[in-house]
Amino acid sequence: MGSVDFRSSHFLVPKHEILSKSKHQEVLSSIGVDEQKLPEIKLNDPQLKLLGAKEGDIIKITRKDPTKENVYYRFVVK
């Protein structure tokens, strides 16, 4: 029996996406902050390892709730 990686498909793990560099400025201006003021997420976070994120990336996290989706942004740091 092969091993299965549940870290990216478990129902409690929200969807993580790396924003393209072209989307950085668009998102930052829409929420009215610069990237240094975003909450941080560590580069060694298991989801970031799976995504292949790099320091300086912005991560979009989408959490589903029974009534709506909530979107959060995090700045990747060492």
C-alpha positions as CSV (number, residue, x, y, z in Angstrom):
1,M,0.0,0.0,0.0
2,G,1.4,3.4,-1.0
3,S,1.7,6.4,1.3
4,V,-0.7,9.3,0.9
5,D,0.0,12.9,1.9
6,F,-3.1,14.2,3.7
7,R,-1.5,17.6,4.6
8,S,-2.9,19.2,1.4
9,S,-6.2,17.4,1.2
10,H,-7.4,17.2,4.8
11,F,-10.7,19.0,5.4
12,L,-9.3,21.1,8.2
13,V,-6.4,22.5,6.0
14,P,-7.5,25.6,4.2
15,K,-6.5,26.2,0.5
16,H,-3.1,27.9,0.2
17,E,-2.0,29.6,-3.1
18,I,1.2,31.5,-4.0
19,L,0.2,34.8,-5.6
20,S,2.0,35.7,-8.8
21,K,4.3,38.7,-8.7
22,S,1.9,40.6,-11.0
23,K,-0.9,40.1,-8.4
24,H,1.2,41.4,-5.4
25,Q,0.6,45.1,-6.0
26,E,-3.0,44.6,-7.0
27,V,-3.8,42.8,-3.7
28,L,-1.7,45.1,-1.6
29,S,-3.4,48.2,-3.0
30,S,-6.9,46.7,-2.6
31,I,-6.4,46.0,1.1
32,G,-4.4,49.2,1.7
33,V,-1.1,47.9,3.1
34,D,2.4,47.1,2.0
35,E,3.8,43.6,2.2
36,Q,5.8,44.2,5.4
37,K,2.5,44.9,7.2
38,L,0.9,41.7,6.3
39,P,0.8,38.9,8.9
40,E,3.8,36.6,8.5
41,I,3.9,32.9,7.7
42,K,7.2,30.9,8.2
43,L,8.9,29.4,5.2
44,N,9.1,26.0,7.1
45,D,5.3,25.8,7.3
46,P,4.3,22.4,6.0
47,Q,1.8,23.8,3.4
48,L,4.5,26.2,2.0
49,K,6.9,23.3,1.7
50,L,4.3,21.5,-0.4
51,L,3.7,24.6,-2.6
52,G,7.4,25.4,-3.0
53,A,7.0,28.9,-1.7
54,K,10.0,31.3,-1.4
55,E,10.8,34.1,1.1
56,G,9.0,37.2,0.0
57,D,6.1,35.4,-1.6
58,I,2.5,36.4,-0.7
59,I,0.2,33.5,0.2
60,K,-3.5,33.6,-0.3
61,I,-5.3,31.4,2.2
62,T,-9.0,30.6,1.6
63,R,-11.0,29.2,4.5
64,K,-14.4,27.9,3.8
65,D,-17.1,28.4,6.4
66,P,-20.7,27.1,6.1
67,T,-22.0,30.5,5.0
68,K,-19.0,32.1,3.1
69,E,-15.4,31.9,2.1
70,N,-12.8,34.0,4.0
71,V,-9.6,35.1,2.3
72,Y,-6.4,35.9,4.2
73,Y,-3.0,37.0,3.0
74,R,0.4,36.1,4.5
75,F,3.9,37.3,3.8
76,V,6.5,34.5,3.7
77,V,9.5,35.0,6.0
78,K,12.5,32.8,7.0
